[in-house]
Amino acid sequence: MTDPISDFLTRIRNASRAGKSECRAQHSKMKEAIAGILKEEGFVREFRSETDDRGHKYLVVDLKYVEGSAAIAGIQRISKPGRRLYYKSDEIPRVLEGLGVGILTTSRGLMKDSEARRNRLGGELVCTVW
């Protein structure tokens, strides 16, 4: 697998479209931080780390549904291993005119696009969620 973050986002997208209650992915600190931002913004219900019988660590994300439809209407990987996209704090694009959330890696860790603008931090735009 060349892009584990893209795989994680695809698992969330596919599970929400299929109406699943949760999705599982291999654990990493970055995936856990992305799940934390999604929970903070109300796109997912909860996330937790679990270990299987062989000792492999997994991240389990409980998906959120509002009146039968998924809270995540769309999730898209922006910066990819083949093409990294970096933005200055005043150039960070708005997702659906502020209705969605962009997730950036900055020198202070992963954060939402609005928080990065407020702190005047630029970085790599990992993904957008709406």
Backbone as XML, in Angstrom:
<?xml version="1.0"?>
<chain id="A" units="angstrom">
  <residue number="1" name="MET">
    <atom name="N" x="0.851" y="-1.175" z="0.000"/>
    <atom name="CA" x="0.000" y="0.000" z="0.000"/>
    <atom name="C" x="0.899" y="1.242" z="0.000"/>
  </residue>
  <residue number="2" name="THR">
    <atom name="N" x="0.695" y="2.103" z="-0.950"/>
    <atom name="CA" x="1.544" y="3.283" z="-1.057"/>
    <atom name="C" x="1.001" y="4.490" z="-0.315"/>
  </residue>
  <residue number="3" name="ASP">
    <atom name="N" x="-0.307" y="4.532" z="-0.072"/>
    <atom name="CA" x="-0.906" y="5.687" z="0.597"/>
    <atom name="C" x="-1.914" y="5.225" z="1.661"/>
  </residue>
  <residue number="4" name="PRO">
    <atom name="N" x="-1.448" y="4.996" z="2.898"/>
    <atom name="CA" x="-2.358" y="4.513" z="3.937"/>
    <atom name="C" x="-3.433" y="5.522" z="4.354"/>
  </residue>
  <residue number="5" name="ILE">
    <atom name="N" x="-3.158" y="6.818" z="4.229"/>
    <atom name="CA" x="-4.165" y="7.833" z="4.576"/>
    <atom name="C" x="-5.318" y="7.781" z="3.576"/>
  </residue>
  <residue number="6" name="SER">
    <atom name="N" x="-4.995" y="7.654" z="2.308"/>
    <atom name="CA" x="-6.031" y="7.541" z="1.290"/>
    <atom name="C" x="-6.862" y="6.283" z="1.492"/>
  </residue>
  <residue number="7" name="ASP">
    <atom name="N" x="-6.215" y="5.191" z="1.881"/>
    <atom name="CA" x="-6.928" y="3.949" z="2.171"/>
    <atom name="C" x="-7.893" y="4.144" z="3.340"/>
  </residue>
  <residue number="8" name="PHE">
    <atom name="N" x="-7.462" y="4.850" z="4.374"/>
    <atom name="CA" x="-8.306" y="5.129" z="5.543"/>
    <atom name="C" x="-9.528" y="5.952" z="5.148"/>
  </residue>
  <residue number="9" name="LEU">
    <atom name="N" x="-9.316" y="7.001" z="4.361"/>
    <atom name="CA" x="-10.428" y="7.853" z="3.926"/>
    <atom name="C" x="-11.395" y="7.073" z="3.030"/>
  </residue>
  <residue number="10" name="THR">
    <atom name="N" x="-10.861" y="6.205" z="2.187"/>
    <atom name="CA" x="-11.704" y="5.394" z="1.310"/>
    <atom name="C" x="-12.530" y="4.406" z="2.119"/>
  </residue>
  <residue number="11" name="ARG">
    <atom name="N" x="-11.943" y="3.824" z="3.159"/>
    <atom name="CA" x="-12.697" y="2.907" z="4.023"/>
    <atom name="C" x="-13.863" y="3.637" z="4.696"/>
  </residue>
  <residue number="12" name="ILE">
    <atom name="N" x="-13.622" y="4.859" z="5.171"/>
    <atom name="CA" x="-14.700" y="5.645" z="5.797"/>
    <atom name="C" x="-15.774" y="5.967" z="4.766"/>
  </residue>
  <residue number="13" name="ARG">
    <atom name="N" x="-15.375" y="6.416" z="3.572"/>
    <atom name="CA" x="-16.326" y="6.768" z="2.515"/>
    <atom name="C" x="-17.175" y="5.562" z="2.122"/>
  </residue>
  <residue number="14" name="ASN">
    <atom name="N" x="-16.533" y="4.420" z="1.891"/>
    <atom name="CA" x="-17.267" y="3.220" z="1.465"/>
    <atom name="C" x="-18.202" y="2.705" z="2.559"/>
  </residue>
  <residue number="15" name="ALA">
    <atom name="N" x="-17.744" y="2.718" z="3.810"/>
    <atom name="CA" x="-18.585" y="2.235" z="4.905"/>
    <atom name="C" x="-19.798" y="3.134" z="5.105"/>
  </residue>
  <residue number="16" name="SER">
    <atom name="N" x="-19.619" y="4.445" z="4.973"/>
    <atom name="CA" x="-20.758" y="5.354" z="5.170"/>
    <atom name="C" x="-21.763" y="5.219" z="4.030"/>
  </residue>
  <residue number="17" name="ARG">
    <atom name="N" x="-21.278" y="5.023" z="2.818"/>
    <atom name="CA" x="-22.188" y="4.848" z="1.684"/>
    <atom name="C" x="-22.919" y="3.512" z="1.749"/>
  </residue>
  <residue number="18" name="ALA">
    <atom name="N" x="-22.293" y="2.496" z="2.345"/>
    <atom name="CA" x="-22.912" y="1.175" z="2.469"/>
    <atom name="C" x="-23.828" y="1.084" z="3.685"/>
  </residue>
  <residue number="19" name="GLY">
    <atom name="N" x="-23.841" y="2.119" z="4.522"/>
    <atom name="CA" x="-24.716" y="2.120" z="5.683"/>
    <atom name="C" x="-24.175" y="1.333" z="6.858"/>
  </residue>
  <residue number="20" name="LYS">
    <atom name="N" x="-22.884" y="1.089" z="6.894"/>
    <atom name="CA" x="-22.268" y="0.340" z="7.998"/>
    <atom name="C" x="-22.237" y="1.201" z="9.254"/>
  </residue>
  <residue number="21" name="SER">
    <atom name="N" x="-22.216" y="0.553" z="10.406"/>
    <atom name="CA" x="-22.190" y="1.295" z="11.672"/>
    <atom name="C" x="-20.777" y="1.689" z="12.065"/>
  </residue>
  <residue number="22" name="GLU">
    <atom name="N" x="-19.766" y="0.933" z="11.578"/>
    <atom name="CA" x="-18.385" y="1.253" z="11.907"/>
    <atom name="C" x="-17.463" y="0.788" z="10.793"/>
  </residue>
  <residue number="23" name="CYS">
    <atom name="N" x="-16.239" y="1.295" z="10.820"/>
    <atom name="CA" x="-15.216" y="0.816" z="9.894"/>
    <atom name="C" x="-13.911" y="0.677" z="10.660"/>
  </residue>
  <residue number="24" name="ARG">
    <atom name="N" x="-13.073" y="-0.249" z="10.177"/>
    <atom name="CA" x="-11.805" y="-0.546" z="10.830"/>
    <atom name="C" x="-10.664" y="-0.271" z="9.863"/>
  </residue>
  <residue number="25" name="ALA">
    <atom name="N" x="-9.546" y="0.214" z="10.418"/>
    <atom name="CA" x="-8.335" y="0.440" z="9.629"/>
    <atom name="C" x="-7.136" y="0.230" z="10.532"/>
  </residue>
  <residue number="26" name="GLN">
    <atom name="N" x="-5.990" y="-0.030" z="9.940"/>
    <atom name="CA" x="-4.784" y="-0.154" z="10.730"/>
    <atom name="C" x="-4.507" y="1.166" z="11.432"/>
  </residue>
  <residue number="27" name="HIS">
    <atom name="N" x="-3.971" y="1.088" z="12.635"/>
    <atom name="CA" x="-3.769" y="2.265" z="13.470"/>
    <atom name="C" x="-2.491" y="3.009" z="13.091"/>
  </residue>
  <residue number="28" name="SER">
    <atom name="N" x="-2.568" y="4.327" z="13.120"/>
    <atom name="CA" x="-1.399" y="5.198" z="13.068"/>
    <atom name="C" x="-1.780" y="6.493" z="13.786"/>
  </residue>
  <residue number="29" name="LYS">
    <atom name="N" x="-0.780" y="7.242" z="14.210"/>
    <atom name="CA" x="-1.049" y="8.480" z="14.931"/>
    <atom name="C" x="-1.760" y="9.494" z="14.044"/>
  </residue>
  <residue number="30" name="MET">
    <atom name="N" x="-1.397" y="9.539" z="12.770"/>
    <atom name="CA" x="-2.022" y="10.499" z="11.859"/>
    <atom name="C" x="-3.488" y="10.142" z="11.608"/>
  </residue>
  <residue number="31" name="LYS">
    <atom name="N" x="-3.779" y="8.858" z="11.427"/>
    <atom name="CA" x="-5.167" y="8.437" z="11.239"/>
    <atom name="C" x="-5.991" y="8.735" z="12.485"/>
  </residue>
  <residue number="32" name="GLU">
    <atom name="N" x="-5.395" y="8.539" z="13.651"/>
    <atom name="CA" x="-6.081" y="8.836" z="14.903"/>
    <atom name="C" x="-6.363" y="10.333" z="15.027"/>
  </residue>
  <residue number="33" name="ALA">
    <atom name="N" x="-5.418" y="11.164" z="14.592"/>
    <atom name="CA" x="-5.626" y="12.618" z="14.631"/>
    <atom name="C" x="-6.715" y="13.039" z="13.648"/>
  </residue>
  <residue number="34" name="ILE">
    <atom name="N" x="-6.755" y="12.427" z="12.468"/>
    <atom name="CA" x="-7.811" y="12.728" z="11.498"/>
    <atom name="C" x="-9.173" y="12.328" z="12.067"/>
  </residue>
  <residue number="35" name="ALA">
    <atom name="N" x="-9.247" y="11.147" z="12.675"/>
    <atom name="CA" x="-10.502" y="10.694" z="13.288"/>
    <atom name="C" x="-10.922" y="11.632" z="14.418"/>
  </residue>
  <residue number="36" name="GLY">
    <atom name="N" x="-9.970" y="12.156" z="15.173"/>
    <atom name="CA" x="-10.275" y="13.108" z="16.240"/>
    <atom name="C" x="-10.888" y="14.388" z="15.703"/>
  </residue>
  <residue number="37" name="ILE">
    <atom name="N" x="-10.362" y="14.893" z="14.584"/>
    <atom name="CA" x="-10.931" y="16.095" z="13.968"/>
    <atom name="C" x="-12.324" y="15.804" z="13.429"/>
  </residue>
  <residue number="38" name="LEU">
    <atom name="N" x="-12.516" y="14.624" z="12.823"/>
    <atom name="CA" x="-13.845" y="14.260" z="12.312"/>
    <atom name="C" x="-14.861" y="14.157" z="13.450"/>
  </residue>
  <residue number="39" name="LYS">
    <atom name="N" x="-14.443" y="13.646" z="14.598"/>
    <atom name="CA" x="-15.337" y="13.558" z="15.763"/>
    <atom name="C" x="-15.644" y="14.946" z="16.301"/>
  </residue>
  <residue number="40" name="GLU">
    <atom name="N" x="-14.620" y="15.788" z="16.387"/>
    <atom name="CA" x="-14.788" y="17.155" z="16.894"/>
    <atom name="C" x="-15.760" y="17.958" z="16.029"/>
  </residue>
  <residue number="41" name="GLU">
    <atom name="N" x="-15.721" y="17.719" z="14.722"/>
    <atom name="CA" x="-16.596" y="18.440" z="13.797"/>
    <atom name="C" x="-17.968" y="17.793" z="13.638"/>
  </residue>
  <residue number="42" name="GLY">
    <atom name="N" x="-18.177" y="16.621" z="14.259"/>
    <atom name="CA" x="-19.489" y="15.979" z="14.224"/>
    <atom name="C" x="-19.735" y="15.084" z="13.034"/>
  </residue>
  <residue number="43" name="PHE">
    <atom name="N" x="-18.685" y="14.675" z="12.330"/>
    <atom name="CA" x="-18.857" y="13.789" z="11.178"/>
    <atom name="C" x="-18.900" y="12.322" z="11.586"/>
  </residue>
  <residue number="44" name="VAL">
    <atom name="N" x="-18.260" y="11.970" z="12.691"/>
    <atom name="CA" x="-18.307" y="10.594" z="13.201"/>
    <atom name="C" x="-18.741" y="10.622" z="14.663"/>
  </residue>
  <residue number="45" name="ARG">
    <atom name="N" x="-19.301" y="9.507" z="15.109"/>
    <atom name="CA" x="-19.802" y="9.418" z="16.469"/>
    <atom name="C" x="-18.679" y="9.248" z="17.479"/>
  </residue>
  <residue number="46" name="GLU">
    <atom name="N" x="-17.788" y="8.289" z="17.222"/>
    <atom name="CA" x="-16.718" y="7.956" z="18.170"/>
    <atom name="C" x="-15.627" y="7.206" z="17.429"/>
  </residue>
  <residue number="47" name="PHE">
    <atom name="N" x="-14.441" y="7.170" z="18.006"/>
    <atom name="CA" x="-13.367" y="6.325" z="17.483"/>
    <atom name="C" x="-12.593" y="5.765" z="18.663"/>
  </residue>
  <residue number="48" name="ARG">
    <atom name="N" x="-11.985" y="4.594" z="18.434"/>
    <atom name="CA" x="-11.230" y="3.951" z="19.509"/>
    <atom name="C" x="-10.166" y="3.049" z="18.901"/>
  </residue>
  <residue number="49" name="SER">
    <atom name="N" x="-9.175" y="2.733" z="19.701"/>
    <atom name="CA" x="-8.117" y="1.810" z="19.284"/>
    <atom name="C" x="-8.395" y="0.439" z="19.878"/>
  </residue>
  <residue number="50" name="GLU">
    <atom name="N" x="-8.229" y="-0.588" z="19.067"/>
    <atom name="CA" x="-8.404" y="-1.963" z="19.518"/>
    <atom name="C" x="-7.227" y="-2.794" z="19.040"/>
  </residue>
  <residue number="51" name="THR">
    <atom name="N" x="-6.997" y="-3.892" z="19.724"/>
    <atom name="CA" x="-5.929" y="-4.816" z="19.358"/>
    <atom name="C" x="-6.550" y="-6.183" z="19.094"/>
  </residue>
  <residue number="52" name="ASP">
    <atom name="N" x="-6.159" y="-6.817" z="17.985"/>
    <atom name="CA" x="-6.700" y="-8.145" z="17.692"/>
    <atom name="C" x="-5.892" y="-9.210" z="18.428"/>
  </residue>
  <residue number="53" name="ASP">
    <atom name="N" x="-6.239" y="-10.473" z="18.201"/>
    <atom name="CA" x="-5.606" y="-11.573" z="18.934"/>
    <atom name="C" x="-4.129" y="-11.771" z="18.573"/>
  </residue>
  <residue number="54" name="ARG">
    <atom name="N" x="-3.693" y="-11.251" z="17.442"/>
    <atom name="CA" x="-2.286" y="-11.363" z="17.052"/>
    <atom name="C" x="-1.453" y="-10.152" z="17.491"/>
  </residue>
  <residue number="55" name="GLY">
    <atom name="N" x="-2.080" y="-9.179" z="18.146"/>
    <atom name="CA" x="-1.366" y="-8.011" z="18.646"/>
    <atom name="C" x="-1.318" y="-6.829" z="17.693"/>
  </residue>
  <residue number="56" name="HIS">
    <atom name="N" x="-2.047" y="-6.904" z="16.573"/>
    <atom name="CA" x="-2.093" y="-5.781" z="15.637"/>
    <atom name="C" x="-3.083" y="-4.734" z="16.141"/>
  </residue>
  <residue number="57" name="LYS">
    <atom name="N" x="-2.687" y="-3.484" z="16.072"/>
    <atom name="CA" x="-3.518" y="-2.391" z="16.561"/>
    <atom name="C" x="-4.397" y="-1.859" z="15.427"/>
  </residue>
  <residue number="58" name="TYR">
    <atom name="N" x="-5.684" y="-1.643" z="15.715"/>
    <atom name="CA" x="-6.642" y="-1.141" z="14.741"/>
    <atom name="C" x="-7.327" y="0.109" z="15.279"/>
  </residue>
  <residue number="59" name="LEU">
    <atom name="N" x="-7.775" y="0.929" z="14.352"/>
    <atom name="CA" x="-8.569" y="2.101" z="14.685"/>
    <atom name="C" x="-9.991" y="1.811" z="14.222"/>
  </residue>
  <residue number="60" name="VAL">
    <atom name="N" x="-10.934" y="1.859" z="15.141"/>
    <atom name="CA" x="-12.342" y="1.594" z="14.830"/>
    <atom name="C" x="-13.090" y="2.918" z="14.896"/>
  </residue>
  <residue number="61" name="VAL">
    <atom name="N" x="-13.753" y="3.281" z="13.804"/>
    <atom name="CA" x="-14.477" y="4.545" z="13.712"/>
    <atom name="C" x="-15.965" y="4.235" z="13.642"/>
  </residue>
  <residue number="62" name="ASP">
    <atom name="N" x="-16.742" y="4.735" z="14.614"/>
    <atom name="CA" x="-18.195" y="4.588" z="14.613"/>
    <atom name="C" x="-18.785" y="5.720" z="13.784"/>
  </residue>
  <residue number="63" name="LEU">
    <atom name="N" x="-19.458" y="5.362" z="12.703"/>
    <atom name="CA" x="-19.993" y="6.359" z="11.775"/>
    <atom name="C" x="-21.288" y="6.956" z="12.297"/>
  </residue>
  <residue number="64" name="LYS">
    <atom name="N" x="-21.563" y="8.173" z="11.873"/>
    <atom name="CA" x="-22.746" y="8.907" z="12.336"/>
    <atom name="C" x="-23.727" y="9.063" z="11.182"/>
  </residue>
  <residue number="65" name="TYR">
    <atom name="N" x="-24.992" y="8.866" z="11.494"/>
    <atom name="CA" x="-26.064" y="9.033" z="10.513"/>
    <atom name="C" x="-27.102" y="9.985" z="11.070"/>
  </residue>
  <residue number="66" name="VAL">
    <atom name="N" x="-27.608" y="10.862" z="10.210"/>
    <atom name="CA" x="-28.630" y="11.827" z="10.596"/>
    <atom name="C" x="-29.860" y="11.546" z="9.753"/>
  </residue>
  <residue number="67" name="GLU">
    <atom name="N" x="-30.928" y="11.102" z="10.414"/>
    <atom name="CA" x="-32.196" y="10.765" z="9.755"/>
    <atom name="C" x="-31.989" y="9.795" z="8.593"/>
  </residue>
  <residue number="68" name="GLY">
    <atom name="N" x="-31.136" y="8.800" z="8.801"/>
    <atom name="CA" x="-30.923" y="7.760" z="7.808"/>
    <atom name="C" x="-29.844" y="8.040" z="6.775"/>
  </residue>
  <residue number="69" name="SER">
    <atom name="N" x="-29.379" y="9.278" z="6.680"/>
    <atom name="CA" x="-28.313" y="9.576" z="5.716"/>
    <atom name="C" x="-27.003" y="9.839" z="6.454"/>
  </residue>
  <residue number="70" name="ALA">
    <atom name="N" x="-25.906" y="9.527" z="5.805"/>
    <atom name="CA" x="-24.589" y="9.649" z="6.433"/>
    <atom name="C" x="-24.248" y="11.109" z="6.702"/>
  </residue>
  <residue number="71" name="ALA">
    <atom name="N" x="-23.595" y="11.354" z="7.836"/>
    <atom name="CA" x="-23.162" y="12.708" z="8.178"/>
    <atom name="C" x="-22.054" y="13.163" z="7.239"/>
  </residue>
  <residue number="72" name="ILE">
    <atom name="N" x="-21.277" y="12.219" z="6.706"/>
    <atom name="CA" x="-20.225" y="12.540" z="5.748"/>
    <atom name="C" x="-20.810" y="12.431" z="4.347"/>
  </residue>
  <residue number="73" name="ALA">
    <atom name="N" x="-21.036" y="13.576" z="3.709"/>
    <atom name="CA" x="-21.549" y="13.577" z="2.340"/>
    <atom name="C" x="-20.418" y="13.303" z="1.355"/>
  </residue>
  <residue number="74" name="GLY">
    <atom name="N" x="-19.224" y="13.771" z="1.681"/>
    <atom name="CA" x="-18.073" y="13.542" z="0.814"/>
    <atom name="C" x="-16.783" y="13.691" z="1.590"/>
  </residue>
  <residue number="75" name="ILE">
    <atom name="N" x="-15.788" y="12.920" z="1.211"/>
    <atom name="CA" x="-14.465" y="13.002" z="1.823"/>
    <atom name="C" x="-13.467" y="12.763" z="0.699"/>
  </residue>
  <residue number="76" name="GLN">
    <atom name="N" x="-12.499" y="13.668" z="0.553"/>
    <atom name="CA" x="-11.612" y="13.622" z="-0.595"/>
    <atom name="C" x="-10.168" y="13.853" z="-0.176"/>
  </residue>
  <residue number="77" name="ARG">
    <atom name="N" x="-9.270" y="13.033" z="-0.678"/>
    <atom name="CA" x="-7.832" y="13.191" z="-0.438"/>
    <atom name="C" x="-7.322" y="14.262" z="-1.391"/>
  </residue>
  <residue number="78" name="ILE">
    <atom name="N" x="-6.621" y="15.260" z="-0.882"/>
    <atom name="CA" x="-6.138" y="16.354" z="-1.714"/>
    <atom name="C" x="-4.657" y="16.172" z="-2.031"/>
  </residue>
  <residue number="79" name="SER">
    <atom name="N" x="-3.813" y="16.191" z="-1.015"/>
    <atom name="CA" x="-2.380" y="16.036" z="-1.202"/>
    <atom name="C" x="-2.053" y="14.547" z="-1.213"/>
  </residue>
  <residue number="80" name="LYS">
    <atom name="N" x="-1.399" y="14.093" z="-2.255"/>
    <atom name="CA" x="-1.104" y="12.676" z="-2.427"/>
    <atom name="C" x="0.406" y="12.463" z="-2.426"/>
  </residue>
  <residue number="81" name="PRO">
    <atom name="N" x="0.867" y="11.233" z="-2.267"/>
    <atom name="CA" x="2.315" y="10.994" z="-2.284"/>
    <atom name="C" x="2.994" y="11.451" z="-3.581"/>
  </residue>
  <residue number="82" name="GLY">
    <atom name="N" x="2.300" y="11.363" z="-4.693"/>
    <atom name="CA" x="2.874" y="11.786" z="-5.966"/>
    <atom name="C" x="2.809" y="13.279" z="-6.191"/>
  </residue>
  <residue number="83" name="ARG">
    <atom name="N" x="1.957" y="13.966" z="-5.437"/>
    <atom name="CA" x="1.780" y="15.407" z="-5.614"/>
    <atom name="C" x="1.375" y="16.026" z="-4.292"/>
  </residue>
  <residue number="84" name="ARG">
    <atom name="N" x="2.338" y="16.567" z="-3.591"/>
    <atom name="CA" x="2.080" y="17.225" z="-2.308"/>
    <atom name="C" x="1.637" y="18.656" z="-2.569"/>
  </residue>
  <residue number="85" name="LEU">
    <atom name="N" x="0.585" y="19.093" z="-1.875"/>
    <atom name="CA" x="0.064" y="20.445" z="-2.037"/>
    <atom name="C" x="0.179" y="21.202" z="-0.716"/>
  </residue>
  <residue number="86" name="TYR">
    <atom name="N" x="0.952" y="22.267" z="-0.732"/>
    <atom name="CA" x="1.167" y="23.086" z="0.450"/>
    <atom name="C" x="0.539" y="24.456" z="0.220"/>
  </residue>
  <residue number="87" name="TYR">
    <atom name="N" x="0.005" y="25.027" z="1.294"/>
    <atom name="CA" x="-0.644" y="26.335" z="1.213"/>
    <atom name="C" x="-0.158" y="27.234" z="2.330"/>
  </residue>
  <residue number="88" name="LYS">
    <atom name="N" x="-0.041" y="28.530" z="2.027"/>
    <atom name="CA" x="0.222" y="29.526" z="3.064"/>
    <atom name="C" x="-1.083" y="29.757" z="3.813"/>
  </residue>
  <residue number="89" name="SER">
    <atom name="N" x="-0.984" y="30.383" z="4.966"/>
    <atom name="CA" x="-2.183" y="30.543" z="5.805"/>
    <atom name="C" x="-3.275" y="31.356" z="5.112"/>
  </residue>
  <residue number="90" name="ASP">
    <atom name="N" x="-2.899" y="32.336" z="4.304"/>
    <atom name="CA" x="-3.916" y="33.156" z="3.633"/>
    <atom name="C" x="-4.354" y="32.566" z="2.289"/>
  </residue>
  <residue number="91" name="GLU">
    <atom name="N" x="-3.773" y="31.434" z="1.878"/>
    <atom name="CA" x="-4.136" y="30.798" z="0.610"/>
    <atom name="C" x="-4.902" y="29.492" z="0.796"/>
  </residue>
  <residue number="92" name="ILE">
    <atom name="N" x="-5.176" y="29.098" z="2.050"/>
    <atom name="CA" x="-5.866" y="27.832" z="2.307"/>
    <atom name="C" x="-7.280" y="27.913" z="1.722"/>
  </residue>
  <residue number="93" name="PRO">
    <atom name="N" x="-7.647" y="26.988" z="0.823"/>
    <atom name="CA" x="-8.974" y="27.064" z="0.204"/>
    <atom name="C" x="-10.088" y="26.724" z="1.200"/>
  </residue>
  <residue number="94" name="ARG">
    <atom name="N" x="-11.231" y="27.365" z="1.008"/>
    <atom name="CA" x="-12.401" y="27.081" z="1.842"/>
    <atom name="C" x="-13.181" y="25.932" z="1.200"/>
  </residue>
  <residue number="95" name="VAL">
    <atom name="N" x="-13.642" y="25.016" z="2.033"/>
    <atom name="CA" x="-14.386" y="23.851" z="1.556"/>
    <atom name="C" x="-15.867" y="24.193" z="1.575"/>
  </residue>
  <residue number="96" name="LEU">
    <atom name="N" x="-16.495" y="24.190" z="0.404"/>
    <atom name="CA" x="-17.917" y="24.526" z="0.245"/>
    <atom name="C" x="-18.266" y="25.836" z="0.953"/>
  </residue>
  <residue number="97" name="GLU">
    <atom name="N" x="-17.445" y="26.841" z="0.742"/>
    <atom name="CA" x="-17.655" y="28.178" z="1.328"/>
    <atom name="C" x="-17.787" y="28.130" z="2.847"/>
  </residue>
  <residue number="98" name="GLY">
    <atom name="N" x="-17.034" y="27.236" z="3.485"/>
    <atom name="CA" x="-17.024" y="27.156" z="4.938"/>
    <atom name="C" x="-17.927" y="26.091" z="5.526"/>
  </residue>
  <residue number="99" name="LEU">
    <atom name="N" x="-18.718" y="25.409" z="4.711"/>
    <atom name="CA" x="-19.598" y="24.359" z="5.227"/>
    <atom name="C" x="-18.848" y="23.055" z="5.479"/>
  </residue>
  <residue number="100" name="GLY">
    <atom name="N" x="-17.748" y="22.855" z="4.790"/>
    <atom name="CA" x="-16.932" y="21.669" z="4.983"/>
    <atom name="C" x="-15.684" y="21.998" z="5.784"/>
  </residue>
  <residue number="101" name="VAL">
    <atom name="N" x="-14.831" y="21.000" z="5.960"/>
    <atom name="CA" x="-13.615" y="21.153" z="6.753"/>
    <atom name="C" x="-12.424" y="20.638" z="5.952"/>
  </residue>
  <residue number="102" name="GLY">
    <atom name="N" x="-11.361" y="21.413" z="5.957"/>
    <atom name="CA" x="-10.095" y="20.962" z="5.403"/>
    <atom name="C" x="-9.178" y="20.561" z="6.545"/>
  </residue>
  <residue number="103" name="ILE">
    <atom name="N" x="-8.422" y="19.492" z="6.376"/>
    <atom name="CA" x="-7.496" y="19.030" z="7.411"/>
    <atom name="C" x="-6.077" y="19.216" z="6.893"/>
  </residue>
  <residue number="104" name="LEU">
    <atom name="N" x="-5.278" y="19.950" z="7.666"/>
    <atom name="CA" x="-3.914" y="20.269" z="7.267"/>
    <atom name="C" x="-2.898" y="19.718" z="8.256"/>
  </residue>
  <residue number="105" name="THR">
    <atom name="N" x="-1.711" y="19.392" z="7.737"/>
    <atom name="CA" x="-0.584" y="19.111" z="8.618"/>
    <atom name="C" x="0.219" y="20.399" z="8.701"/>
  </residue>
  <residue number="106" name="THR">
    <atom name="N" x="0.471" y="20.846" z="9.903"/>
    <atom name="CA" x="1.235" y="22.065" z="10.122"/>
    <atom name="C" x="2.431" y="21.741" z="11.009"/>
  </residue>
  <residue number="107" name="SER">
    <atom name="N" x="3.212" y="22.750" z="11.300"/>
    <atom name="CA" x="4.352" y="22.546" z="12.196"/>
    <atom name="C" x="3.899" y="22.258" z="13.624"/>
  </residue>
  <residue number="108" name="ARG">
    <atom name="N" x="2.636" y="22.524" z="13.927"/>
    <atom name="CA" x="2.074" y="22.252" z="15.253"/>
    <atom name="C" x="1.133" y="21.048" z="15.247"/>
  </residue>
  <residue number="109" name="GLY">
    <atom name="N" x="1.215" y="20.207" z="14.229"/>
    <atom name="CA" x="0.389" y="19.014" z="14.159"/>
    <atom name="C" x="-0.784" y="19.186" z="13.211"/>
  </residue>
  <residue number="110" name="LEU">
    <atom name="N" x="-1.662" y="18.194" z="13.196"/>
    <atom name="CA" x="-2.847" y="18.229" z="12.348"/>
    <atom name="C" x="-3.868" y="19.202" z="12.923"/>
  </residue>
  <residue number="111" name="MET">
    <atom name="N" x="-4.486" y="19.988" z="12.052"/>
    <atom name="CA" x="-5.537" y="20.903" z="12.506"/>
    <atom name="C" x="-6.488" y="21.240" z="11.366"/>
  </residue>
  <residue number="112" name="LYS">
    <atom name="N" x="-7.651" y="21.776" z="11.762"/>
    <atom name="CA" x="-8.670" y="22.188" z="10.800"/>
    <atom name="C" x="-8.190" y="23.424" z="10.049"/>
  </residue>
  <residue number="113" name="ASP">
    <atom name="N" x="-8.773" y="23.668" z="8.882"/>
    <atom name="CA" x="-8.374" y="24.820" z="8.085"/>
    <atom name="C" x="-8.662" y="26.141" z="8.795"/>
  </residue>
  <residue number="114" name="SER">
    <atom name="N" x="-9.796" y="26.226" z="9.488"/>
    <atom name="CA" x="-10.135" y="27.473" z="10.182"/>
    <atom name="C" x="-9.159" y="27.753" z="11.320"/>
  </residue>
  <residue number="115" name="GLU">
    <atom name="N" x="-8.749" y="26.702" z="12.023"/>
    <atom name="CA" x="-7.793" y="26.858" z="13.117"/>
    <atom name="C" x="-6.415" y="27.267" z="12.579"/>
  </residue>
  <residue number="116" name="ALA">
    <atom name="N" x="-6.027" y="26.715" z="11.429"/>
    <atom name="CA" x="-4.746" y="27.076" z="10.823"/>
    <atom name="C" x="-4.754" y="28.532" z="10.372"/>
  </residue>
  <residue number="117" name="ARG">
    <atom name="N" x="-5.872" y="28.995" z="9.801"/>
    <atom name="CA" x="-5.975" y="30.403" z="9.409"/>
    <atom name="C" x="-5.895" y="31.309" z="10.628"/>
  </residue>
  <residue number="118" name="ARG">
    <atom name="N" x="-6.596" y="30.930" z="11.700"/>
    <atom name="CA" x="-6.607" y="31.728" z="12.921"/>
    <atom name="C" x="-5.205" y="31.847" z="13.528"/>
  </residue>
  <residue number="119" name="ASN">
    <atom name="N" x="-4.438" y="30.747" z="13.502"/>
    <atom name="CA" x="-3.083" y="30.735" z="14.053"/>
    <atom name="C" x="-2.035" y="31.181" z="13.036"/>
  </residue>
  <residue number="120" name="ARG">
    <atom name="N" x="-2.479" y="31.567" z="11.840"/>
    <atom name="CA" x="-1.596" y="32.018" z="10.768"/>
    <atom name="C" x="-0.517" y="30.976" z="10.460"/>
  </residue>
  <residue number="121" name="LEU">
    <atom name="N" x="-0.968" y="29.716" z="10.276"/>
    <atom name="CA" x="-0.078" y="28.607" z="9.950"/>
    <atom name="C" x="-0.466" y="28.027" z="8.598"/>
  </residue>
  <residue number="122" name="GLY">
    <atom name="N" x="0.511" y="27.764" z="7.785"/>
    <atom name="CA" x="0.293" y="27.081" z="6.527"/>
    <atom name="C" x="0.670" y="25.625" z="6.684"/>
  </residue>
  <residue number="123" name="GLY">
    <atom name="N" x="0.479" y="24.858" z="5.631"/>
    <atom name="CA" x="0.853" y="23.458" z="5.701"/>
    <atom name="C" x="0.336" y="22.670" z="4.518"/>
  </residue>
  <residue number="124" name="GLU">
    <atom name="N" x="0.425" y="21.365" z="4.640"/>
    <atom name="CA" x="-0.021" y="20.464" z="3.588"/>
    <atom name="C" x="-1.493" y="20.134" z="3.805"/>
  </residue>
  <residue number="125" name="LEU">
    <atom name="N" x="-2.315" y="20.369" z="2.781"/>
    <atom name="CA" x="-3.741" y="20.067" z="2.847"/>
    <atom name="C" x="-3.928" y="18.575" z="2.590"/>
  </residue>
  <residue number="126" name="VAL">
    <atom name="N" x="-4.233" y="17.826" z="3.657"/>
    <atom name="CA" x="-4.348" y="16.372" z="3.567"/>
    <atom name="C" x="-5.644" y="15.964" z="2.890"/>
  </residue>
  <residue number="127" name="CYS">
    <atom name="N" x="-6.785" y="16.471" z="3.402"/>
    <atom name="CA" x="-8.067" y="16.071" z="2.847"/>
    <atom name="C" x="-9.123" y="17.116" z="3.158"/>
  </residue>
  <residue number="128" name="THR">
    <atom name="N" x="-10.261" y="16.973" z="2.489"/>
    <atom name="CA" x="-11.418" y="17.823" z="2.746"/>
    <atom name="C" x="-12.617" y="16.926" z="3.047"/>
  </residue>
  <residue number="129" name="VAL">
    <atom name="N" x="-13.486" y="17.393" z="3.933"/>
    <atom name="CA" x="-14.676" y="16.634" z="4.339"/>
    <atom name="C" x="-15.863" y="17.582" z="4.309"/>
  </residue>
  <residue number="130" name="TRP">
    <atom name="N" x="-17.000" y="17.101" z="3.788"/>
    <atom name="CA" x="-18.221" y="17.897" z="3.811"/>
    <atom name="C" x="-19.421" y="16.999" z="3.974"/>
  </residue>
</chain>
